[in-house]
Amino acid sequence: MAMMDPYRMRRATLNPEDALLVNRHAGQVYDPKIMAYRPQKTPLPFTSSVSWDSADFYAAPRPETRRSPSVSSHGSFSSSFSQFSNAHTNATSLGSNRSSFTVQQRSRSTAPPPPVFKRIPLEIYECILQQLRIVHEGSYLQSCATCYMRDLYNLALVSRAWDRAVRAQLYDCIHIVGHDSPAHIKKFKMKSGVRLKLLRRTIRERRVLAQYVRELKVPNLQPESGTFSKETIDIVASVVMACPNLEKLLGFHLIYHHTFDRLTHALSTRKKLKEHLWIIGENDAITERSQIQLPPGLMDTQQAASFIQYHDSWTSLTTLVLHCSHSSAILEHDIFISIFERLPALAHLAISSFDIDDFNDDTLSHLPPLLSLRLEYLPGITDTGLSRFASSTSAVSLERLSLIDLSLTSLVLVSKLLANLTHLTRFTMSQELSPTIPPDFFPVFQPLLASHSLQYLHWDMRSPLAITATDHLAASVRHAGFPALRTLRAPTDPHGTIQALCKPRVQIALPSDRYNAAAASLRASNPAMYARTLHAARQSAQQRIEDARTTVAFKVVVDDEAGDVSQIYDFPGFMGTVGSRVEYLLRPDVAGSEEAVTACADVVRGEGVGRVDGERGLEGCTGMWNASHPAGKKWWWHGERVRWRGVELGRLF
């Protein structure tokens, strides 16, 4: 018989309980429920995460009677010992898993919290960036668009969270103002359009950034000759083609001569374009044709089809301005109607300076329902056509209406317009001829002019015979014809009839009016003359305020106990009506303009603002406002650029 290993012989004869006795440690007691030794229940300096009393290891209880070791019991011993081993292994693994979880939980609780900028929502970043833009482009006028974009670029370098927030703001509205600096021209070895070409390269290489661009302001690259070169037009057109979601193009308006150009074609492919300004110029072929042919039909089929086709993709266009820049320029009646049919989202429309054969009463009757309408210097518009339009369903939705230099003759027509347009909130009427009341329209009941929804009224009749129309307006205001009116601008109010019905004001004239020699000479020559400029109108209104202060409005007499007069207080007079809610306004729509109403020239030119220097004129921004920055001049300085503010097309209405 082969000799067995003594260790194996001993292990084969041991009972599982005897095996436990061999590995017993001090401080342990035997637990028959789990067939293992467990620690005694003594107070410990820490609390264990494993409860031995409640543990269930799926082990069957074993009787406490000891069995004599024998070889025949080897099979039962093996099964019992297997159960014990599994139970002990489960207990050990459960305790180790729970212990490791507890340690992991404690390590997490002691870990430092994530940075604050990772927990801030994106809306907070957007609010911060909006305030930053107000600081740079607000009324303080200390900074410019270049300084604003430089700060956005630096913020994008702070962290990934700032980069995500800044990226949309930096590329959503891109304003490139002023000329390129000589340093850029020398560095990149380009003659002109350096920043435009760099922008084009960036958005072509990174299509994700091109998706953000909604508004683009290109610099004024127009030479002294007054016409843009083909190279300049192609550069701007290539940038437009790289921006698929472009909605507005500012600062670059071409005159359309009914010939092909890349920029017009590029804009016609932008399906999300929101606004567009057409400046129609003369065409040599059309001019020659007009010498031997009468309209319509002066435009050939190709010219008409090309112009109409440009509007096919503009399904999102909401604002359209059509301006005729030359007396020989033509845009025929049928083309207007075709354009209106292709613009389903059109809500704001301005048409100016077209001939009687191009835009007339028939064209007016084909207008779609609009929110804003401006008609300026259109000889084809008559009182009859406007009266018919006021009764149509297309005019019901109008909220803003501007009638400029239409030579309307009937004040009853104005009354009908105000009465039928129930949603009208802003009304502008300015012309040389003063409308009157027809002889057969008597008696006249007040208020003749009335509107329950009108909030803003611009009334400017420049004819010397305009006293009748102004008096009727004053009587209508006095008889509560405009209960919602809050602002009234009447530059031609020679006797202060309308000013006397508005809120009293201490100061109307601006500080710059005293240095205007033209307004001062006009007022000195004839104070009662109708003011042709806002400067003169403000001077006249201010003089009426000063004259009213020299009179005594009322007196306060103070008596003593005996009934004798002890003191008399004289209160000076004022110009206006106490309790009126109407403000008398004599400021232009565009700051610094000589005209009260915004013109197409203001949109094309923009609004340049800056500090006026006696020797240098209009001084631009060089970043000097941030000269105290510790990084020095290389960080804050940039080429001098005039602070530019865009005049949006919406300000025409």
C-alpha positions as CSV (number, residue, x, y, z in Angstrom):
1,M,0.0,0.0,0.0
2,A,1.5,3.3,-1.0
3,M,2.3,5.7,1.7
4,M,-0.1,8.7,1.9
5,D,1.0,12.2,2.7
6,P,0.6,12.8,6.5
7,Y,-1.1,16.1,5.8
8,R,-3.6,14.5,3.5
9,M,-4.3,11.7,6.0
10,R,-4.9,14.2,8.7
11,R,-7.2,16.3,6.5
12,A,-9.2,13.2,5.5
13,T,-9.9,12.3,9.1
14,L,-10.8,15.7,10.3
15,N,-14.4,16.8,10.9
16,P,-15.3,20.2,9.5
17,E,-15.7,21.4,13.1
18,D,-12.3,20.1,14.0
19,A,-10.9,21.9,11.0
20,L,-12.3,25.1,12.3
21,L,-10.7,24.5,15.7
22,V,-7.3,24.5,14.0
23,N,-7.8,27.9,12.5
24,R,-9.4,29.4,15.5
25,H,-8.1,32.8,16.6
26,A,-8.3,34.5,20.0
27,G,-11.4,36.4,20.7
28,Q,-13.6,34.3,18.5
29,V,-16.6,32.0,19.3
30,Y,-18.2,29.3,17.2
31,D,-21.5,30.0,15.6
32,P,-23.4,26.7,14.6
33,K,-25.8,28.7,12.4
34,I,-23.1,29.6,9.9
35,M,-20.6,26.8,10.9
36,A,-17.9,29.4,11.4
37,Y,-16.2,31.4,14.1
38,R,-17.4,35.0,14.4
39,P,-16.0,37.8,16.5
40,Q,-17.4,38.3,20.0
41,K,-19.9,41.1,20.5
42,T,-17.5,43.5,22.3
43,P,-17.5,47.3,22.0
44,L,-15.2,48.4,19.2
45,P,-13.9,51.8,18.3
46,F,-15.6,51.7,15.0
47,T,-18.8,50.4,13.5
48,S,-18.6,47.5,11.0
49,S,-20.5,47.8,7.8
50,V,-21.3,44.0,7.8
51,S,-23.9,42.5,10.2
52,W,-22.9,39.0,11.0
53,D,-26.1,38.2,13.0
54,S,-28.4,38.9,10.1
55,A,-26.2,37.3,7.4
56,D,-27.8,34.4,5.5
57,F,-25.3,32.3,3.6
58,Y,-27.7,29.6,2.4
59,A,-25.9,27.0,4.6
60,A,-28.0,24.3,6.3
61,P,-27.5,24.1,10.1
62,R,-25.4,21.2,11.3
63,P,-26.1,19.3,14.5
64,E,-23.6,19.8,17.3
65,T,-22.9,16.1,17.9
66,R,-19.4,15.2,17.0
67,R,-18.8,12.3,14.7
68,S,-15.8,10.1,15.0
69,P,-13.4,10.4,12.2
70,S,-13.6,7.4,9.8
71,V,-12.8,6.8,6.2
72,S,-16.4,5.8,5.5
73,S,-17.6,9.3,6.4
74,H,-15.4,10.8,3.7
75,G,-18.3,11.4,1.3
76,S,-20.5,13.2,3.8
77,F,-17.5,15.1,5.0
78,S,-16.7,16.3,1.5
79,S,-20.2,17.6,0.8
80,S,-20.4,19.3,4.2
81,F,-17.0,20.9,3.8
82,S,-18.0,22.1,0.3
83,Q,-21.0,23.9,1.8
84,F,-18.9,25.5,4.5
85,S,-16.3,26.7,1.9
86,N,-19.0,28.3,-0.3
87,A,-20.6,30.0,2.7
88,H,-17.3,31.3,4.0
89,T,-16.4,32.5,0.5
90,N,-19.7,34.3,0.1
91,A,-19.4,35.9,3.5
92,T,-15.9,37.1,2.8
93,S,-16.8,38.5,-0.7
94,L,-19.9,40.3,0.6
95,G,-17.9,41.9,3.4
96,S,-15.1,42.9,1.1
97,N,-17.6,44.4,-1.5
98,R,-19.5,46.4,1.0
99,S,-16.3,47.5,2.7
100,S,-14.8,48.7,-0.7
101,F,-18.1,50.5,-1.5
102,T,-17.9,52.3,1.8
103,V,-14.4,53.3,1.2
104,Q,-15.2,54.5,-2.3
105,Q,-18.2,56.5,-1.0
106,R,-16.0,58.2,1.6
107,S,-13.4,59.0,-1.0
108,R,-16.1,60.6,-3.2
109,S,-17.4,62.7,-0.4
110,T,-14.0,64.1,0.3
111,A,-13.2,64.9,-3.4
112,P,-13.2,68.6,-4.4
113,P,-16.4,69.8,-6.2
114,P,-16.2,70.6,-9.9
115,P,-15.4,74.2,-11.0
116,V,-18.2,76.7,-10.8
117,F,-18.2,77.4,-14.6
118,K,-18.9,73.8,-15.3
119,R,-22.2,74.0,-13.3
120,I,-23.4,77.3,-14.8
121,P,-26.2,76.9,-17.4
122,L,-25.6,78.4,-20.9
123,E,-28.3,81.0,-20.3
124,I,-26.1,82.7,-17.6
125,Y,-23.3,83.0,-20.1
126,E,-25.6,84.5,-22.7
127,C,-26.8,87.2,-20.2
128,I,-23.2,88.1,-19.3
129,L,-22.3,88.4,-23.0
130,Q,-25.4,90.6,-23.6
131,Q,-24.3,93.0,-20.9
132,L,-20.7,93.0,-22.3
133,R,-22.1,94.0,-25.7
134,I,-24.1,96.9,-24.1
135,V,-20.9,98.2,-22.5
136,H,-19.1,98.2,-25.8
137,E,-21.9,99.4,-28.1
138,G,-24.2,101.2,-25.8
139,S,-24.7,104.9,-25.3
140,Y,-21.3,105.4,-23.6
141,L,-19.6,105.4,-26.9
142,Q,-16.2,104.5,-25.4
143,S,-15.6,101.3,-27.4
144,C,-16.3,99.9,-30.8
145,A,-17.1,96.6,-32.6
146,T,-13.4,95.8,-32.8
147,C,-12.9,96.1,-29.1
148,Y,-16.0,94.0,-28.5
149,M,-14.9,91.1,-30.7
150,R,-11.5,91.2,-29.2
151,D,-12.9,90.7,-25.7
152,L,-15.1,87.9,-27.0
153,Y,-12.0,86.2,-28.5
154,N,-10.2,86.4,-25.2
155,L,-13.2,85.0,-23.3
156,A,-13.3,82.0,-25.7
157,L,-9.7,81.1,-24.5
158,V,-10.7,80.9,-20.8
159,S,-12.4,77.4,-20.9
160,R,-14.4,75.1,-23.0
161,A,-17.6,76.3,-21.4
162,W,-16.8,79.9,-22.3
163,D,-15.8,78.9,-25.8
164,R,-19.2,77.2,-26.4
165,A,-21.0,80.3,-25.2
166,V,-18.9,82.9,-27.0
167,R,-18.8,81.0,-30.3
168,A,-22.4,81.7,-31.1
169,Q,-22.1,85.4,-30.0
170,L,-18.9,86.0,-32.0
171,Y,-20.1,84.6,-35.3
172,D,-23.9,85.3,-35.0
173,C,-23.5,89.0,-35.6
174,I,-20.2,90.0,-37.4
175,H,-19.5,93.7,-37.8
176,I,-16.4,94.6,-39.8
177,V,-16.1,98.4,-39.5
178,G,-13.6,100.8,-41.0
179,H,-10.6,100.4,-43.2
180,D,-8.0,97.6,-42.8
181,S,-5.0,98.6,-40.7
182,P,-1.6,99.1,-42.5
183,A,-0.1,96.4,-40.3
184,H,-2.6,93.8,-41.6
185,I,-2.1,94.8,-45.2
186,K,1.7,94.5,-44.8
187,K,1.5,91.2,-42.9
188,F,-0.8,89.4,-45.2
189,K,0.4,91.1,-48.4
190,M,-3.1,92.1,-49.6
191,K,-4.2,95.3,-51.2
192,S,-7.7,95.5,-49.7
193,G,-10.4,93.4,-48.0
194,V,-7.9,91.8,-45.6
195,R,-10.4,91.0,-42.8
196,L,-13.1,89.9,-45.3
197,K,-10.7,87.4,-46.9
198,L,-9.5,86.1,-43.5
199,L,-13.2,85.7,-42.5
200,R,-13.9,83.8,-45.7
201,R,-11.0,81.5,-45.2
202,T,-12.1,80.7,-41.6
203,I,-15.8,79.9,-42.4
204,R,-14.8,77.9,-45.4
205,E,-12.5,75.7,-43.4
206,R,-14.8,75.4,-40.5
207,R,-18.4,74.9,-41.8
208,V,-19.7,74.7,-38.2
209,L,-18.8,78.4,-37.6
210,A,-20.5,79.4,-40.9
211,Q,-23.8,78.0,-39.6
212,Y,-23.8,80.7,-36.8
213,V,-23.6,83.7,-39.1
214,R,-27.0,85.6,-39.2
215,E,-25.9,89.2,-39.6
216,L,-22.9,90.5,-41.6
217,K,-21.7,94.1,-41.7
218,V,-18.9,94.5,-44.3
219,P,-16.6,97.5,-44.4
220,N,-17.2,100.4,-46.7
221,L,-14.9,99.5,-49.6
222,Q,-16.4,102.0,-52.0
223,P,-13.7,104.1,-53.8
224,E,-13.9,107.8,-54.4
225,S,-15.5,107.2,-57.8
226,G,-18.6,106.1,-56.0
227,T,-18.9,102.7,-57.7
228,F,-17.8,99.4,-56.4
229,S,-15.2,97.4,-58.3
230,K,-15.9,94.0,-59.6
231,E,-13.2,92.5,-57.3
232,T,-14.9,94.0,-54.3
233,I,-18.3,92.7,-55.2
234,D,-16.9,89.3,-55.8
235,I,-15.2,89.2,-52.4
236,V,-18.4,90.1,-50.6
237,A,-20.4,87.7,-52.7
238,S,-18.0,84.8,-51.8
239,V,-18.5,85.6,-48.1
240,V,-22.2,85.6,-48.5
241,M,-22.1,82.2,-50.3
242,A,-20.2,80.7,-47.4
243,C,-22.9,81.7,-44.9
244,P,-25.9,79.4,-45.5
245,N,-28.1,80.9,-42.7
246,L,-27.5,84.6,-43.5
247,E,-30.4,86.8,-42.7
248,K,-29.1,90.4,-43.0
249,L,-26.3,92.1,-45.0
250,L,-25.5,95.6,-43.7
251,G,-23.3,98.4,-45.0
252,F,-23.1,97.2,-48.6
253,H,-25.9,98.1,-50.9
254,L,-25.5,97.9,-54.7
255,I,-27.4,99.8,-57.3
256,Y,-29.2,97.3,-59.5
257,H,-29.0,98.2,-63.2
258,H,-30.9,95.1,-64.5
259,T,-27.6,93.4,-65.2
260,F,-26.0,90.3,-63.6
261,D,-23.7,90.6,-60.6
262,R,-22.4,87.9,-58.2
263,L,-23.6,89.6,-55.0
264,T,-27.2,89.8,-56.1
265,H,-27.1,86.2,-57.2
266,A,-25.5,85.1,-53.9
267,L,-28.2,86.9,-51.9
268,S,-31.0,85.3,-54.0
269,T,-29.8,81.9,-52.9
270,R,-30.0,82.6,-49.2
271,K,-33.3,81.0,-48.2
272,K,-33.3,82.4,-44.7
273,L,-32.8,86.1,-45.7
274,K,-35.1,88.3,-43.6
275,E,-34.7,91.7,-45.2
276,H,-33.4,93.3,-48.4
277,L,-33.1,96.8,-50.0
278,W,-33.4,97.2,-53.7
279,I,-31.9,100.4,-55.2
280,I,-33.0,100.4,-58.8
281,G,-30.8,102.3,-61.2
282,E,-31.0,103.2,-64.8
283,N,-30.2,100.9,-67.7
284,D,-28.8,102.1,-71.0
285,A,-30.9,99.7,-73.1
286,I,-34.1,100.6,-71.3
287,T,-33.3,104.3,-71.6
288,E,-32.8,104.1,-75.3
289,R,-36.0,102.0,-75.7
290,S,-38.0,104.6,-73.7
291,Q,-37.2,107.2,-76.4
292,I,-39.2,105.4,-79.0
293,Q,-41.7,103.4,-76.9
294,L,-44.2,104.1,-74.2
295,P,-44.5,102.0,-71.1
296,P,-45.3,99.2,-70.4
297,G,-42.9,96.9,-72.0
298,L,-39.7,98.9,-71.7
299,M,-38.0,96.0,-69.9
300,D,-37.3,93.0,-72.1
301,T,-38.3,89.5,-71.1
302,Q,-34.9,88.5,-69.8
303,Q,-34.6,91.5,-67.5
304,A,-38.1,91.0,-66.1
305,A,-37.7,87.3,-65.6
306,S,-34.3,87.6,-63.9
307,F,-35.5,90.2,-61.4
308,I,-38.6,88.2,-60.5
309,Q,-36.6,85.0,-60.2
310,Y,-34.4,86.5,-57.5
311,H,-37.3,86.4,-55.2
312,D,-38.2,82.7,-55.6
313,S,-36.1,81.5,-52.7
314,W,-37.0,84.3,-50.3
315,T,-39.8,82.5,-48.5
316,S,-38.6,83.9,-45.1
317,L,-38.3,87.5,-46.3
318,T,-40.3,89.8,-44.0
319,T,-38.9,93.3,-44.9
320,L,-38.6,94.6,-48.4
321,V,-37.6,98.1,-49.5
322,L,-37.8,99.2,-53.2
323,H,-36.2,102.6,-53.9
324,C,-35.8,104.2,-57.3
325,S,-32.5,106.1,-57.4
326,H,-32.8,107.8,-60.8
327,S,-35.6,109.3,-62.8
328,S,-34.8,106.9,-65.7
329,A,-34.9,103.8,-63.6
330,I,-37.9,101.5,-64.3
331,L,-39.6,98.7,-62.5
332,E,-42.9,98.0,-64.2
333,H,-46.3,97.4,-62.7
334,D,-46.5,93.7,-63.5
335,I,-43.2,93.0,-61.8
336,F,-44.4,94.5,-58.5
337,I,-47.4,92.2,-58.5
338,S,-45.3,89.1,-59.3
339,I,-42.9,90.0,-56.5
340,F,-45.7,90.3,-54.0
341,E,-47.0,86.8,-54.9
342,R,-43.6,85.2,-54.3
343,L,-43.1,86.5,-50.8
344,P,-45.4,84.7,-48.4
345,A,-43.8,86.0,-45.2
346,L,-43.7,89.7,-46.3
347,A,-44.9,92.0,-43.5
348,H,-43.0,95.3,-43.9
349,L,-42.9,97.1,-47.3
350,A,-41.5,100.4,-48.4
351,I,-41.8,101.8,-51.9
352,S,-40.4,105.2,-52.9
353,S,-39.7,107.4,-56.0
354,F,-41.2,105.3,-58.7
355,D,-42.9,106.7,-61.8
356,I,-46.7,106.9,-62.3
357,D,-46.6,104.1,-64.8
358,D,-44.7,101.8,-62.4
359,F,-46.6,102.1,-59.2
360,N,-50.1,103.6,-59.1
361,D,-53.5,103.0,-57.6
362,D,-53.9,99.7,-59.4
363,T,-50.6,98.4,-58.0
364,L,-51.7,99.6,-54.5
365,S,-54.8,97.4,-54.7
366,H,-52.7,94.3,-55.2
367,L,-50.7,94.7,-52.0
368,P,-50.8,91.7,-49.6
369,P,-51.8,92.0,-45.9
370,L,-49.0,93.8,-44.2
371,L,-48.0,95.1,-40.8
372,S,-46.0,98.1,-42.0
373,L,-46.3,100.2,-45.1
374,R,-44.4,103.2,-46.3
375,L,-45.3,105.1,-49.5
376,E,-42.9,107.9,-50.4
377,Y,-43.0,110.2,-53.4
378,L,-45.3,108.2,-55.7
379,P,-47.1,110.4,-58.1
380,G,-49.3,107.5,-59.2
381,I,-51.0,107.4,-55.8
382,T,-54.2,109.5,-55.5
383,D,-56.8,110.2,-52.9
384,T,-59.2,107.9,-54.6
385,G,-56.7,105.0,-54.6
386,L,-55.9,105.4,-51.0
387,S,-59.5,105.6,-50.0
388,R,-60.2,102.4,-51.9
389,F,-57.2,100.8,-50.2
390,A,-58.4,101.9,-46.7
391,S,-61.6,100.0,-47.3
392,S,-59.9,96.8,-48.4
393,T,-59.1,93.8,-46.3
394,S,-55.4,94.1,-46.9
395,A,-55.3,97.3,-44.9
396,V,-57.0,96.0,-41.8
397,S,-53.8,94.4,-40.3
398,L,-51.7,97.6,-40.7
399,E,-49.9,98.7,-37.5
400,R,-47.6,101.3,-39.1
401,L,-48.3,103.6,-42.0
402,S,-46.1,106.3,-43.5
403,L,-47.3,108.7,-46.2
404,I,-44.5,110.9,-47.3
405,D,-44.7,113.5,-50.1
406,L,-47.8,112.0,-51.7
407,S,-49.5,115.4,-52.2
408,L,-52.8,114.3,-50.7
409,T,-55.5,117.0,-50.8
410,S,-58.3,115.7,-48.6
411,L,-58.3,115.8,-44.9
412,V,-61.4,113.6,-44.9
413,L,-59.2,110.9,-46.5
414,V,-56.9,111.1,-43.5
415,S,-59.9,110.8,-41.2
416,K,-61.0,107.7,-43.1
417,L,-57.6,106.1,-42.9
418,L,-57.4,106.6,-39.1
419,A,-60.9,105.3,-38.6
420,N,-60.7,102.2,-40.7
421,L,-57.2,101.0,-39.6
422,T,-58.2,99.8,-36.2
423,H,-54.8,98.3,-35.4
424,L,-52.8,101.3,-36.3
425,T,-50.2,102.4,-33.6
426,R,-47.8,104.6,-35.6
427,F,-48.8,107.1,-38.3
428,T,-46.5,109.4,-40.2
429,M,-47.7,112.1,-42.6
430,S,-45.3,114.5,-44.2
431,Q,-45.8,116.6,-47.3
432,E,-45.5,120.0,-48.8
433,L,-49.1,120.5,-49.6
434,S,-51.6,120.9,-46.8
435,P,-54.8,118.8,-47.0
436,T,-58.0,120.6,-46.7
437,I,-61.7,119.8,-46.2
438,P,-63.8,119.6,-49.4
439,P,-66.4,122.4,-49.8
440,D,-69.3,119.9,-49.8
441,F,-68.2,118.3,-46.5
442,F,-70.1,120.4,-43.9
443,P,-70.8,120.7,-41.1
444,V,-67.6,119.5,-39.5
445,F,-67.9,117.6,-36.2
446,Q,-65.0,117.2,-33.8
447,P,-63.0,115.2,-33.4
448,L,-62.5,115.1,-37.2
449,L,-59.4,113.0,-36.8
450,A,-59.7,110.1,-34.4
451,S,-58.0,106.8,-33.6
452,H,-58.4,104.6,-30.5
453,S,-55.2,102.6,-31.1
454,L,-52.8,105.3,-32.3
455,Q,-49.8,105.8,-30.0
456,Y,-47.3,107.8,-32.2
457,L,-48.1,110.6,-34.6
458,H,-45.7,112.5,-36.9
459,W,-47.5,115.5,-38.5
460,D,-45.5,117.7,-40.8
461,M,-47.3,120.0,-43.3
462,R,-44.6,122.4,-44.7
463,S,-46.9,124.7,-46.7
464,P,-47.7,128.2,-45.3
465,L,-51.4,127.2,-45.7
466,A,-51.1,124.3,-43.3
467,I,-52.7,126.3,-40.4
468,T,-56.1,124.8,-41.2
469,A,-54.8,121.1,-41.1
470,T,-52.8,121.8,-37.9
471,D,-55.8,123.5,-36.2
472,H,-58.0,120.5,-37.0
473,L,-55.4,118.1,-35.5
474,A,-55.2,120.3,-32.4
475,A,-59.0,120.3,-32.1
476,S,-59.1,116.5,-32.4
477,V,-56.5,116.1,-29.7
478,R,-58.4,118.5,-27.5
479,H,-61.6,116.6,-28.0
480,A,-60.1,113.2,-27.0
481,G,-59.8,111.9,-30.5
482,F,-56.6,110.0,-29.6
483,P,-57.0,108.4,-26.2
484,A,-53.9,106.1,-26.6
485,L,-51.6,108.8,-28.1
486,R,-48.3,109.2,-26.2
487,T,-45.9,110.9,-28.6
488,L,-46.6,113.7,-31.1
489,R,-43.9,115.2,-33.4
490,A,-45.0,118.3,-35.3
491,P,-41.9,120.2,-36.7
492,T,-44.2,122.8,-38.4
493,D,-46.1,124.2,-35.4
494,P,-45.4,127.9,-35.8
495,H,-47.8,129.2,-33.2
496,G,-47.4,126.3,-30.7
497,T,-51.0,125.2,-31.1
498,I,-50.0,121.5,-30.7
499,Q,-47.3,122.2,-28.2
500,A,-49.8,123.8,-25.9
501,L,-51.8,120.6,-25.7
502,C,-48.9,118.3,-24.7
503,K,-47.0,117.8,-21.4
504,P,-45.2,120.9,-20.2
505,R,-41.4,120.6,-20.7
506,V,-38.6,122.5,-19.2
507,Q,-36.1,122.0,-22.1
508,I,-36.7,121.0,-25.7
509,A,-33.6,122.4,-27.5
510,L,-30.5,120.3,-27.5
511,P,-27.1,121.6,-26.5
512,S,-25.9,121.4,-30.1
513,D,-28.7,123.6,-31.4
514,R,-27.0,126.8,-30.1
515,Y,-24.0,126.2,-32.3
516,N,-26.2,125.7,-35.4
517,A,-25.8,128.9,-37.4
518,A,-28.4,128.0,-40.0
519,A,-31.2,127.6,-37.4
520,A,-30.2,130.7,-35.5
521,S,-30.2,132.9,-38.7
522,L,-33.5,131.5,-39.7
523,R,-35.1,132.3,-36.4
524,A,-33.5,135.8,-36.3
525,S,-34.8,136.7,-39.7
526,N,-38.4,135.6,-39.2
527,P,-39.4,134.0,-35.9
528,A,-42.9,133.2,-37.2
529,M,-41.7,131.5,-40.3
530,Y,-42.4,127.8,-40.7
531,A,-39.4,125.9,-39.5
532,R,-37.8,123.8,-42.3
533,T,-35.3,122.0,-40.0
534,L,-35.6,120.3,-36.7
535,H,-33.0,122.7,-35.3
536,A,-35.1,125.7,-36.0
537,A,-38.2,123.9,-34.7
538,R,-36.6,123.2,-31.4
539,Q,-35.3,126.7,-31.1
540,S,-38.8,128.1,-31.7
541,A,-40.4,125.7,-29.2
542,Q,-37.8,126.6,-26.6
543,Q,-38.4,130.3,-27.1
544,R,-42.1,129.7,-26.5
545,I,-41.2,128.0,-23.2
546,E,-39.0,130.9,-22.2
547,D,-41.7,133.5,-23.1
548,A,-44.2,131.6,-21.0
549,R,-41.9,131.8,-17.9
550,T,-42.0,135.5,-18.0
551,T,-45.8,135.5,-17.4
552,V,-47.6,134.8,-14.1
553,A,-49.7,131.7,-14.3
554,F,-51.3,132.0,-10.8
555,K,-50.7,133.7,-7.5
556,V,-50.8,132.3,-3.9
557,V,-51.8,134.8,-1.2
558,V,-51.0,134.0,2.4
559,D,-53.0,135.8,5.1
560,D,-52.1,136.1,8.8
561,E,-54.5,135.5,11.7
562,A,-55.9,138.9,11.5
563,G,-56.8,138.4,7.8
564,D,-54.2,140.8,6.5
565,V,-52.1,139.8,3.5
566,S,-48.7,138.7,4.7
567,Q,-47.1,137.2,1.6
568,I,-47.8,136.9,-2.1
569,Y,-46.2,134.2,-4.3
570,D,-46.1,134.5,-8.1
571,F,-45.8,131.2,-10.0
572,P,-44.4,131.6,-13.5
573,G,-46.2,130.3,-16.5
574,F,-45.4,127.2,-18.6
575,M,-46.1,126.0,-22.1
576,G,-48.3,122.9,-22.2
577,T,-51.3,121.3,-20.5
578,V,-50.9,119.8,-17.0
579,G,-52.3,116.3,-16.9
580,S,-51.8,115.6,-20.6
581,R,-50.2,112.2,-21.4
582,V,-48.9,113.3,-24.8
583,E,-45.2,114.1,-25.1
584,Y,-44.1,116.8,-27.5
585,L,-41.1,115.4,-29.4
586,L,-38.8,117.2,-31.8
587,R,-35.9,114.8,-32.2
588,P,-35.0,113.0,-35.5
589,D,-35.3,109.2,-36.0
590,V,-31.5,109.1,-36.7
591,A,-29.3,111.0,-34.3
592,G,-27.6,113.9,-35.9
593,S,-29.8,114.0,-39.0
594,E,-31.3,117.2,-40.4
595,E,-34.5,115.3,-41.3
596,A,-37.0,114.1,-38.8
597,V,-38.0,110.9,-40.7
598,T,-35.5,108.2,-41.6
599,A,-34.6,108.1,-45.3
600,C,-33.1,105.4,-47.5
601,A,-29.9,107.4,-47.6
602,D,-29.6,106.9,-43.8
603,V,-29.9,103.2,-44.2
604,V,-27.2,103.1,-46.9
605,R,-24.8,105.4,-45.0
606,G,-25.4,104.1,-41.5
607,E,-24.8,106.1,-38.4
608,G,-21.2,107.0,-37.6
609,V,-20.8,108.3,-34.0
610,G,-17.7,109.4,-32.1
611,R,-16.2,112.3,-30.3
612,V,-16.0,115.5,-32.3
613,D,-12.6,117.1,-32.3
614,G,-12.2,120.6,-33.5
615,E,-9.1,119.9,-35.6
616,R,-9.6,116.3,-36.6
617,G,-13.4,116.1,-37.0
618,L,-15.0,112.9,-36.1
619,E,-12.6,110.9,-34.0
620,G,-12.8,107.1,-34.0
621,C,-11.8,104.5,-31.5
622,T,-8.3,103.1,-31.1
623,G,-8.8,101.1,-27.9
624,M,-7.4,104.0,-25.8
625,W,-10.3,103.6,-23.3
626,N,-8.6,100.4,-22.1
627,A,-5.1,101.9,-22.0
628,S,-4.7,101.0,-18.3
629,H,-4.6,97.3,-19.1
630,P,-1.4,95.8,-17.7
631,A,-0.7,94.0,-21.0
632,G,0.3,97.3,-22.6
633,K,-0.4,99.0,-25.8
634,K,0.2,95.9,-28.0
635,W,-2.8,94.3,-26.4
636,W,-5.4,97.1,-26.4
637,W,-4.5,99.2,-29.5
638,H,-6.0,98.8,-32.9
639,G,-6.3,100.9,-36.0
640,E,-8.5,104.0,-35.7
641,R,-12.1,103.2,-36.7
642,V,-15.2,105.3,-36.5
643,R,-17.9,103.9,-34.1
644,W,-20.6,102.7,-36.4
645,R,-24.2,102.1,-35.7
646,G,-26.4,100.5,-38.3
647,V,-29.7,102.0,-39.3
648,E,-32.0,99.0,-39.7
649,L,-34.6,98.9,-42.4
650,G,-37.3,98.7,-39.7
651,R,-36.6,102.3,-38.8
652,L,-38.1,103.4,-42.1
653,F,-41.6,102.5,-40.9
